[in-house]
Amino acid sequence: MAWEKLGKPTDMGHLATMNMQMDKSRLTITIQDSEHSETARIQMLSMQQ
């Protein structure tokens, strides 16, 4: 099995989000960069349906 994209990734400048699904599992990946430093925050949320 492989992860499949759900819809199109969202890109709003300093924030990007992608949703994926595999069987009954969903994964949301969010990347947010900082305007004030050279850092980025990456958040991954996994859910079982």
CORLIN-V428968 format. One record per backbone hydrogen bond with DSSP energy under -0.5 kcal/mol. NH is the residue of the N-H (numbers start at 0). CO is the residue of the C=O. Records with the same first field share a line. If there is no record, write none. Layout:
# CORLIN-V428968
NH=CO + CO
This chain:
# CORLIN-V428968
3=20
5=18
6=4
9=16
11=14
13=11
15=30
16=9
17=28
19=26
20=3
21=24
24=21
25=46
26=19
27=44
28=17
29=42
30=15
31=40
32=13
33=38
38=36
40=31
41=39
42=29 + 40
44=27
46=25
48=23
